[in-house]
Amino acid sequence: MPPLDGIRVIALTGERGAYCAKLLADLGADVFDVEPPGGSNERTLPPLLHSDPAVSLHFLHFHRGRQSVVLDRETPEGYDTFERLVASADVLIEDESSPSLDHEALRAVNPGLIHARITGFGALGPRAGWKSSDLVAQASGSLMYRMGFPEDPPNSMGEGFAHHQSSAHAAGGILLALARRDATGEGGFVDVSLQEGIALMQYDVMPMYVTHKTLIKRAGHGQGSSGKRYRRIWECNPGLVRFQLLSQSSDREWPLLLDWLESHGHGEGLRDERWLDPAARTAGLAELEPVFDRFFLTMDARTLMHEAQDRGIMLMAFNSVGELTTDPQLAGEGFFRTIAHDGASLTDAGPPYRFASGLREGALAPALGDGPDPLSVQPSPLFPRRRESSSPEAPLAGLRICDFTWVIAGPLHTKWLAAYGAEVIKIERFKKGTALNRGNMSPDSVVSFNNLNVGKRSLALDMSFEEARDAIVRLVERSDIVVDNFGPDVLPNWGFTPERLAEINPRIITMSMPALGKTGPHRLYKGLGSYFQARAALDGLIGYPHRDITDVGFAYADTTCNAGHALVALLAALHRRNVTGLGEHIELRQLESTINYLGPALLEYEANGEEPARTGSRSRHLAPQGVYRCDGDDQWCALTVASNEEWAALCRLIGRDAWADDDRFADAVRRTARHNEIDEAIEAWTSRRGPHDAAATLQAAGVAASAVLHAGQLIDDDPQMASRDFYRRFPDGGVVESAPFILSDAEPHFPSASAPEYGEGTRYVLSEVIGLDDAEVTRMFESGAAGE
């Protein structure tokens, strides 16, 4: 049974919330698209099948498994019918594609309704009424400040990225509200801001600014989170690979690299004693990089990847979108789905995770009105729910998580679970007589670790000891979730397969987050978020058309696709357990999860044989859209015109009134053809103004716009973020961001201190959670099985 079987969702969404509804439909919810007569404009959005405006690949991708209900909510009869539909539903999702609904009015119709709203700046705050777009969100959330080459205008992450991000967060918020309703019967309001979602994905810029006053700026190629410059994208013959020489030249890996180079007649002189010091290798990158440049140009990208990975060296070949379906790790592993349309079979990405109990399979996007008669719809079979006298302290209060995760994607989503009340016990590796497992972290890694692990307890164990493994058994007996993002064999080698964990606790929810999968020819290949981005073809879509691929400089796959999908998966499994009493095993393959943020790009290639083009900061269906220079050094304003009315307003502002009625600019298609001319006129106007003044003036005229903010402005000066209490400062000077959504009547828990000291929770867990006596705890410390 799919985890959301029996849950009914009403979707009043456009592009912004499309992916949220898709995630819920894939998980088994019955999703009703409420469309106006004539249909939603999503039915005509590009990319199109063979340029046919009647067949939107966007719609085929995002609306699989949904049903279409046609209602004219502008008429009294239509709205009455809509209210009957609301009364029967569990969830309602809306975005700015239609006028906002009154939550209290909906609550009067259905007190158990979970109502989610996805907007550019959130439902509350001084800029709640500001218009936004995918591009404007990336500007207002400070992402664009770091994107691109310093001599170019800032560029976006790619069209649709902010929409995917906010949709995943909305789905997580809905499922958190569902967990609370499972316990109390109470509905709730989920408030999701695109600006906040973009800010959250940058795990590095906020702590780097707060701790070191460092701003991460555009550097084109090779900039890490600390602002240091080094190569991470390398040309091959042919192809590209991602390889991080700086981080791949540790004392363990440096000999592996030398052996590899020398086996091909390269690397002369690198055995010199001076290169034995890691600090010397860092200082000598200018000498080392040409050696690797020459070596990589002797082979094609895939040969390099296979040779490196066989030697235990982390290196990944880039895929284009068209190469994904023939990637051997994806092609034979049941990831892709077939969509039949007019006798043709098209290949699309499957869901971002695999549930042992199954997900919904095989459904197509609906024809207009291909759904139930809304007057015949009965209340959801799972409603009404039991009600208790009072809500728990927090939605996840009483939930215990064994957290075996590390780096970014795993710790980030468990941080969010901790924010809403879960007790997260982070299991850290301990080895008596050696440096702590955080001891070799660089300063920027320490900052990121502290940001990603607030609100958790640290349990330090040496898993080579039987006593440590026995402690984990007792902890699993008393826990609800076990999650890891190790390689596929790490937990099984300790004796903890999913089957064994289910034997220990039949109600346990387990989730593994392997890089590429637990099966498949490349299951043991190493990778981190930035490597998945390359192999998933996302990196190839970023940047201006005249440029090479832009190195984003951080592992956005970890903080967007993989952390967001992990949160959704665990909360969906928790709902299933609340209903059935059954545990679950989830496998979230991070490469497959990352591919889901491509949207309909894979369908486009399959249908039309065309690789999606890089567009910089322009849109494929809205015009004008771009980033424009303002008065001051490196000052920019982003804007999007989404309608002819907004175009007329822009023309009046920039002194081109005649363009509003000029047939040459009559629609987005014709404006796209003259985009350069329009850009010059807009920049002539913005260059005489500061970015904040330009954005405020545009917003007052009804045009979506924002200054391109940097982290310092977002944290210290942004009135919207301040009003929503997005950043909280600790007494020790640290700062933590809010969770990725606001849930009514459920204030996120912000801890009073930063991340735990190494092993500071070991005694608590051994004594108070799993019940060892003082003598047993002492023996574990003395033997080296546990540490603090």
N, C-alpha and C positions, 0 to 999 in steps of 0.2 A: 504494500500500500504506500503510495507517495506520502511524504510527510505532511503536506497540506491538504490531503484528501478531505473534501467536505467544506473547505473554507471558500467563501464566496467573496469576490472582489469586484468592485465597480471602478472602472478606469475612465477618468475624464482627463486624459493626458495627450500631449503632443510629443515632440521630440524629447523634451526634458524628462518626462517620466516614463517613456516607452520601455526602457530597459528594466525599470522597477517592476512593471506589470509582467514583463517577459520572465524575470526571475521567479516571480510567484507562480506563474502558469507552469513553468518547467517543474516546479516543486509540487504540482498537483492541484493548485487552487483553480476554481472555476472563475475565470476572469471575463467580465462582461464589458466590452468596449461600448460606451454610450456615445453614439455618433449623431450629429445633426442630419436632417434630410439632405441627401446628396453626398454624405460621407465626410469623414475627417480629412483634413488636408494632408495627413500622413500618407494617404493612398496615392498621392501624386509626387511625393518627395523623391529626389534622386538619391542614389543611382537608379536608373530605369533599365528595364529589360529591353535590350536592342533599341534604346531611345524611345520606347513606346510610353507615352505619358499615362496610359491606362494601367501599366504594370510597374509598380514601385518595388524595387528590391529591398528598399528600406522597410516597407510595410510587410513584405513576405518574411523578412528576417525577424522583426520585432514582435509581430502579432501572431506567430505560430501558437497554436493551442488556445486561442482566445475566441470568444463569441461576440457577435455584433448585434447591438440593440439600437434601433433608430428611434430617437425621441426629439421632438422640438420643445426644449425646455423653456422657450420664450412664450409659449402659450399656457394658459391656466391648466388645460387638460394634460398637456405634456408634462408640466411640472408636478401635477398630482400623481401622474404615473411614475415619474422619477422618484417621488417620495415613497411610493409603495416599494419600488426597487430598493431604495435605501433601507427601508424597514426590514427587508429580508437579508441584508448583507452583513458580512463581518468586517469588511475593509472598504474604504473609499480612498482613491488616490487622485489628486488633482495637481495640475501645474498651471502655468500662466497661459496655457492655450485657450482657456475659457475663464470667465469672470469667477472670482473667488466665492466660495460658499461660506455661509455663516455656520461655524462649528456648533454653537449653542442650539441653533435651529435644527441642525442634523441630529444633535444629541437628544433633542426632545422627541424626534421621530424614532430614534433607535439608541437608547442609552449605552448599549454594548458596542456601538460602532467605533472602529479604529479609523481615524480620519487623518490622512497624511497629505501635507501640502509641500510641494517643491517649488521654491522661488529663488530668484537671483540673490537676494540679500536676507532672506528669512521673513517670517510673518510678523515679527516685532522689531522695533528699533526705528531710528530717525530716517533710515533709507529703505524701510520695508516697502515703500511704494515705488522705488526706483526700478526701472526696466533693466533687464539683463539679457545676456546671450551667452553662448558657450565661450566666445572670445572675451567678452566683458568679464565673465567670471574668472577667467585665467589671468586677466589684468588686475582685477580687484583683489584676488587672492595671492598676489605677489609672484605667481609662477613665471609670468612672461619676463620679469626683470632679469631672470637668469637664463633665458632661452635665446640661443642664436649666437651670432658673431658680433663683436663689439662695434664693428663698422656698419652693421645693418640695424634697422629697427628691430625691436624685440619680436620674436615670432611665437606662435602658439604651439601647443603640444599636438595639435591636429584637431580637425573638426569633430565634434561630438564627445571629446574627452571629458569635459566637465559634466556633460549630461550623463555619461556612464557613471561617473563618480558619484554624483548626487543621487542617481537612481539606486545604486548599490547601498548607499547610506540609508535611503528611504526604506528599502526593503528590510535592512537590519532594524531600523526603528519600528517598523510595523510588526516585525516578529518579536521584538522586545515587548512591545505593547500587548501582543498576543500572549506572551508568557505571563504578563501581569494579569490579563483577563482570565487566563486559565485558572488562576488562583483566586481572583476576586470577583469576576463578572463585570468589572468596570472597563468601559471603552477608554479612549484617549485621543489626544491630538499630537501628531508627530510633525514637527517643524524642521524642515531641511533647507539649508542655505547653500547655494552653489559657491558663494564666496568662501564659506567656512570649509566646504569640502576640498576646495583647491588648496587652502592654507594647510589643512591637515595632511595632505599627501606629501608635504615637504618636511619630513621628519628632521631635517638637518638645519634649515635656515633659521628657525626660531631659537633653538638652543645655541647655535653658533653666534647669533646676534646677542642674545642675552648674556652668554658666558664670556664671549671674546670680542663682542662689538664688531664682528666680521660680517660684511654683506657679501653674499655670493652673487657675482655679476656674470654677464654674458662673456664667454671665453671661446666660443666656437667648438674647438676640439680639446678634450683632455682636461677638464676641471673637476676636481673632487669636491666633496662636501666641505672640506676645510679651506677651499679656495686655491689650493695648490694646483699647478698645471702639469699634466702628464698625459701621454697618449693612451687611449683605450680602444680606438678603432684603427685597424691596420689593413692596408691593401694587400691582396694576394693575387695570384695569377691563374684564374680570375677569382673575383669575389672579395668579400670583406670578412674579417673576424673581429670579435671582441676579445681583448686580452689586456689585463691590467698588470703591466710589468711591475709597477711599484708594489702592489699588494701580492703579486705572485713571485716575489723574490725573497721570501723569508728564508731563514736558515735551513728549513726542511726542503723547500721547493727549489732553491737556487741550484743545488747539485743536480736535480732532475732536469732543469733547464739546460745546464751546461752539457750533460750527457746527450740530450736531444740535439742541441746545436752541433756538437762535435760528431755525432753519428752521420751528419750530412755535410761535414767539412766546414762548418762555421764556428764562430766563437773564439777565434784565436786571441790569446791574451787574457781571456776572462778567468783563467785559473790563477791569474796573478794574485798575490797575497792581499793586495789592497782592496780587491773586490769581495773579500770574505766578510767585511764589515757591512751590515745592512745600511748603516748611516752613509757609508761611502757610496753604496749603490744608489741611494736616494739622491745624494749630491751629484752623482755622475750620470744622471739620466741622459744628459745631452750627448754623452759618449756611448751609452748603451743602446739608445733607441735606434741609431743607424744600423747597428749590428742586426737587430731583430727585423728592421725594415728590409734589409737585403735577404735575410733568411726567409721571411714570409713570402717574398715575391718569387721564390723558387717552386711553390706548390699552389694548388687550388685550395680554396677555403675548406672544403669538406675533408680533404686529405689531411690538412693541418689539424683540424678538429679531432679526427679519429686518432691520429698519432699522438697528439697532446694528451687527450683523455686516457688513452691506453697507458700512458706514462704517469698518470695521476696529476696532470697539469690542467688547470681550469682554463679552457679556451672554447669559444663557441662561434660557429659560422652563422653569418646572417642569412636569413631566408627572405625572399620576396614573398608577396601574398600568393603568387602563382605556384611557388615551390612548396607551400605548406602541405598540400594533399599528397605529395610524393615523399614527404619527409618520413623516413622509415620508422621513427619513433611514434609518429602519429597515424600513419596509414593503416597499420595492422592492429591498432589497439582499440577499435570501436569508438573513436572520438567523433568522427564526422557523421552528419545526418544528411539524408537525401530528401530534397523537397521536389515534389512532382508539380509541374505547372504546364498546362497545355501540351501534354505529351512529352515534355522535356524533363530530364532529371538533373537537378542542380545540387551541388554539394555545399553544405553550410557547417559551421562549427556546432558541436554539441554543447551541453551544459558545462559549467566550469568545475563540476565536482561529480563524483559517483557515489551513490548511496547503495548500501547492500540491500535495502528494502525496495529499491527501484525509484525511478522518476517517471514523469509522464513522457511517453514516446509517440512519435508518428503523426502528431496533429499538424494541420496546415493553417495558414492565416485565413480568416473567415471572409466570405463574400459579404457585401453590405446587407445588413438585416438578417444574416445567417445565425440567428440566435433565438432564444425562447421569447414568446410573447410576454412582455413584462407584466401584464395583468395576470398571467397564470403562474408567476414565480412564487413559490412558497418560501417560508423562512428557512434559513440555513439549517441543515440537519444537526449542526453542532450548537445551536442556539435555542433556548437560553442556557447559560452556564451557571454553575453553582456560585453562590455569593457567600462570602465570609463577612464577619462583622467589621473588619478593618483591613486596610491594605498592609502588605508587609513594609518594612522600613524602606526597602528598595526593591525594584522588580526582580532582581536576582539574589536577594538576600537568602542565605542558607544554601546556595549553590557552591560546590567546591570543585576546583579545577586543578588537575595535575598538569602543570605546564612544562613540557620538555622542549620548548621552543627556544630558538636563538636567532641572532642577527636582527631581522626587521619584521617580516610579514607575520611570523608567529607571535612575537611579543606584542606587536601593535594591536592585533585583534583581541588578545587576552587582556591587554590594558583597558580596552573599551568595556569588556565584560566586568572587569574590576570596578570601573567607574560607576556601574549600576548595581553594585552590591555583592558580586561574586567574590568568594575567597579564592584567590589565585596563588597557588604554591608553586613557585618557580624552582624546578629541580636543576641544580648546577653541579657540574663535575668537580670532584675534589680529589686531590692526590697528595697525601701527607708528605711533607718534606720538599714540596715544590712550590713555585709561585702560584698565587691564586689564579683562577682561570680568567680573571679580568686583567691580570698583571701586565700583559703585553699589548693592551689596547693603546692606540694613539689617542691624543687628547680629544680629537673630534669624535672618535668612537666612544670614549667614555661619556661625552656629552649626549650622544645619541642613546647609549644604553640607559642613562639616567632618565631620559625623556620617555623611552619606550617601556619602562618597567616600574613606573610609579604605581603605588597601591598594591604591590604584591609582597609576598613573603619569600625569602630565599632559603631553600633547603639544600645543603651541600653534602653530597654523598659520593663515595667511590664505589661505582657499580661492579667492580671486580670482586667485592666482598659479598658473600652470601647474606650477611646480616643487612647490608644495604638493599639488596634485592628483596629480602623478606619485608623490610620496612615499606618498600613500594607496594608489595602485595597488600599489606594492611592499610596503606593509604588509599589504594584503589577501592578496597572494600568500603571505604567511608567517603568516596568521592562520586561525582556525577559525570565528569568529563575528563578524558585524557587526550591531550593533543601534543603532537610532535612534528617538527619539520626537519628531522634528520634524514640521512640517506636511508634507502629502503631496508637495510639490514641491521641498523643499529639497535632498535628496540627488540626485534626478534633474537638477535644475538645475546641479549640479556634475558631472554626467556619470555618476552612480553609481545607475543603476536596478538592480533585482534581477537583471535579465537580464545587465547589464554586469558586475556583481559575480560572477555565476556563470561568465561567460566568463574573468574574471581568475583565478578559483580554483573549479573545478568541485565541490570538496568543501566550499565555504563554506556556512555556515548563516547566513542573513540574517533579521532580524526588524525590521519596521517597526511602530511603535506610534502611529499617527495618532490624533488626538482622536476624530474621527467616522468616518473611513474614507478610503480613497484614491479611492473613487467615491461617487456619490450627490449629491443636490442641495445638501447642506450640507457637502460635503467640505472646504471652505476655512473653515468656521466655526472660530473660536478657542475654546479651552476648556482648563481645568485640572481637577484632580481634583474640587474642590468644585462645579464646574459640571456635571460628569458625574453627580454624586450627585443633583443637582436634576432633570436631564433623564431620568435612569434611574429616577425615582420612589422611590429609597431614602430621600431626606430626608423625604418626606411621611409615612413610617411611623414616624418617631422622635418620641417625646414622650408626654406625658400627654393623654388624650382631651379634657380641658377647656382645653388650651392650644393656641395656634397652633403651627405647625411650629417645632421647636427648631433653632436654628442651632448645629451641632456645633462650629464654630470652627476646624476644620482639614480638610485634604483627605484624608479617610480612604480614598477610592477609590484614591488613589495607593498607599497603604501596605498595602492589603489586596488587593482584587480585582486591580488591575493589576500590581503588583509580584509578587504570588503567582502569578498566571496566566502572567506572562512567564517566571518561573523554571521553571515546569512545562513550558511550551512549548519552551524552549531545550534543556532536559535530555532531553525526549522526542525532539526532532530529533537530538540528539547520539547517543542510543541507535540511532536508525534509521541514522545514518551509520556507527556502529560495526558494524552488521550488514550493511549494503548497500554502504558506501563512497560513498553519494550525499549531496550537499548538499540543502538545503531552503530554501524561503522561507516565512516566517510573517507574516501580517498580524494584529496584535492591535489591533482597534479598541477604544479605551478605553471608549467608551459601551457597546458590546455586552458587553465584559468586566465592566463594573460591573453591568449588568442581571442577570448570573448570580448575584449575591448576593441577589437577591430570593427565591430558592428557589421554592416552588410558588405564590407570590402571583399570578403572571400566570395560571397554570392556574385558580386559584380565581376570579379575575374572569371568565375565559372560561367556566368551567363554571357559576358561580352568579350572575354579574352583580353581584357585591358587591365594593366596594373594601375591602381589608383595613383594619381599624380600628387606630388607635394604641392601645397597651395600657400605655404607661408602662413599668413594670417587672414587670407581671404576665405570666403564661403563658396560652396558650389551652387547654392540656390538663393542666397541673399546678397544684395548689393545696394550700396557699397558696404564693405566691411574692411576694417584695417586698423593699423596702429599709426598714429600721426605725431610728428615732432611738435613739441610745444616750446614755449619760451624757457630757457635755462639749459644747463648741461645735462644731457641724457634724460630729458623729461619728455614723457609720451602720454598720449591719450588714445584709448581704444574705443571704437564705436561700431555699432551694427545697425543698419537700416533694414527693418523687417517688413515694411509695408509701403504702399504708395503714399499713405498719409504721413508716415514718418519721413519719407523722401521729400515731400513738399515742405515739411517743417525744417528739415536740414537746409534745403535750398534757400529758404527765407533767412536762416541764420547766417549763412556764409555769403550772402549777397548775390546769389544766383537765382533770383525769383523766377526768371523766365524758364529755367530748366524744369520747374515743377510741371509745366504743361507742354513741354517739348517732347514730341513723339520719339526722339532719339533716346530718351531716358524713361520711356513710358512704363517699363516693367523691369524686373530684376535681370532678365536675360539680356535686354538691350543695355542696361546699366553696366552689366558685367563686361560687355564688349567695349565699353568706353571707360573702364575702371581707372586707367592711368590718368585720363583727363580729369575725372572726378577727384581722384586722390590729390592732384596738384591744387585743385580749388579748396579742398578741405584743409590741406596743410598750410595753405596761405592764410587761412583763418586761425587754425590752432596755434601756429607758430608765433602769433602775437599775444598768446594767453598762456598762463600757467596751466598745468594739466588738471588741477582740481577745479579751477574756474571754468575751463572748457567743459569738463564732465558735468558740472552742476548746471551750466547753461544748456547743454544738450539735453540733460534729463528734464529740465524745466520745459523744454519744447517737446518732450515726449519721445526722445531718441535714446536708446540704450547706450550708455557710455560709462567709462571709468578711467581715472588716472591709472597708469601702470605703476603699482605700488611696489616698494621693497619691504623687507621684513621689518625694518625699524619703524616705518610708517604704519604698518599693519598692527604692530604690537603697541606702539606708543601713542599714535595719533588718530587712528581710524575711529570715528564716532560710532559706527555701526557695530564693530567688533566689541568696543568698550561697553556699549549699551546692552549687548547680549552676554556680557561677562564671559567672553570666549577664552580669555587668558586669565589664569589665576597665578598669583605670585606666592611662593612659599616664604615662611619666615627666614629660611636660610638663603634667600635670594634667587632660588630656582623658579622656573615658570612651567606650567603645564597647560595644554589646551583642553578645551571641553571635549566631550564625546561628539561624534559626527552628526548628532541630531538632538533636538530638544523634545522631550516627552513630557506632556502636561502632567502635573502633580507627581512628578518623579525626578526630583533634582539629582543630577549626576553627583556622585560622591567624589569630591576632590580631597586626596589625602593631605595631611598637614605637613608632610615631609616628602623628600624626594625618594628615589628608588631605594630599595633595601640595601644595607651593607651586606657584603658577601657572607652567606651562612647565618645571618642574624636571626632567622626563623627556625633554625635547625632544632634547637632544644624545644621550642614550642611545639613543633610538629611531632617530634618523637615522643614527647611526654603527654601533651594535651590532646593531640589529634588521634594518634594511633595507640596511645596508652601504654607505652613502655614505662617500667619503673625506673627509679633513679639509678640503680645498679646497671641495668641494661643500657641506659643512655650513656653512662660513664664508660662502659666497655666499648661502645661504638666509637666514642671519641678517642679512647686510648689506643684502639686497634688501627685507627685510620679509616674506618668505614664511614665516618661522618666528620664534618669539619665545621668551623665557624670563624 
